[in-house]
Amino acid sequence: MRIMHPTDFSHTAEKARVLALDLSERSSATVHVVHVQERYQVSSFGPYVVNLSPDLLKLLEEQRSEEVRQLRESLANLTPPGGSSELRWGKPLPELLELAPNFDLIVMGAHGANRLDNFFLGGVAGRLVRRSPTPVLTVRDEGANHHRAADPGCHRFQLRCGERLAVVLCPGGAGQAGVIASSRAGQ
């Protein structure tokens, strides 16, 4: 089994990674960690780019190279032994949809680093759940949720498989959720 874990390096994505690792250990699956970065183009500075000095353009490119190095290093640190990682360029949803058929399960945070995107567009996770041919298990950050407030050990996971949706509340945390989610994914 192959599990894809898209990450934006947010707290919720880390919770999803922990679940993906737990599921992979229980099912002898491999985990592929992927981050999609918007494409960087100097032309995005508009008409001002012609007024930039060559030294400033060189500085911008050096900073971008350093950012790429840091992203790859972060991905490597998140990748489990025997797993793989990938840094892709473009819009997150189309890139993840392109990768989805290569995996048996996608495990990701339901809300990422861009909360404004979640409010206006439904977020990448919500759109991926609706359009992916691969089952998607989303992990919510329950910090402000009433379930979490009532029971600090309670975690909520959602698994959508086609038209079927299972919402799992697990008092024991990700370990028990992995068992439940694995059995649901096989149905």
C-alpha positions, 0 to 999 in steps of 0.5 A: 500500500502507498500513502501520500501525505501532502503537507504545508508544514502546518500544525494540522499537517503534522497531526496528519503525518503522525496518523499516516506514519501510524497507518503505514506501520500497521499496514506495511505501507510506504509514505510519500510526503509531498509539498506543492509550492507556488511557482516563483517568477520574477515577472510576478513583480510586474512592470517594476522588474525592468527597474530592478538592478542586476544585483537585486535580481541576483539577490532575489534568485539567491534567496529563492535558492535558499528557500528551495534548499530549506523546503527540501530539507524540511521534506527530508526531515518529515520523510520516514525511513523507507519513504519518499518525498517530493517538492512540486511546483504549481497550484496545489490542487491540480498537482495533488490530483495528478499524483492521487491515482498513484496512491491507495490513500491520501492522509492530510490536514483538513485545514492548512496554513492558509485559513483565508483560502479555507473560508473562501474556497473550501481549502485544498483538502476539501476540494481534493476530497471532492475530486480525488479518485483516491480515498482521502483521510483528513485530520482536523485541528480540534483546538477550538472544537467542542469535542476537544474541549470536552475531552482533550484526548479526543481526535476527529478523522474523516475518511471519504471513499467515493460517496461514503464518508466515515467520521471517527472520533477516537478518545485514544488518539491517532493510534486507535484511529489508525485501526478504525480508519484502516478497516474503513478504508478496506470497505 
